[in-house]
């Protein structure tokens, strides 16, 4: 009798153990997901804070006169010399444009453009030729069909069979004599 009561108890204990293990695994998984989310959010906020700081400093150095002093990181920034800055940019552009490789690159690009334009024109000419031949074919198909005349083909004269001629000759004599007899 005692064994009957112990056996259901073992089933309940094993079921509780399995459910407890599953719940523990889900709890650990949930903690890891939350931890990863918080870590990603902290990283995202730190990156955006750094970007905001660099943008704020960059704005202060590019346009110091337009920003009030409370937004600039340094109140005593040197004045920007726009003339020297524009001369430097012009010089850089002129150096880039006068490089032999730059001229070669631009000539190569122009050549490619002209070759592609030529290919497009040749394709247009071919399309026009095909449209012309299509129009001619449509005109031929649109015309009503002419009735053909039966042409009489000259058939070489048949040579009569000598046996049939002989029968005709013999038969005509017999028919004449028969009609006379009858």
Secondary structure, DSSP 4 states (H G I P E B T S, - for coil): -HHHHHHHHHHHHHHHHHHHHHHHHHHHHHHHHHHHHHHHHHHHHHHHHHHHHHHHHHHHHH-TTTS-GGGSS-SSPPPP-HHHHHHHHHHHHHHHHHSHHHHHHHHHHHHHHHHHHHHHHHHHHHHHHHHHHHHHHHHHHHSPPPPPPPPPP-PPPPPPPHHHHHHHHHHHHHHHHHHHH-
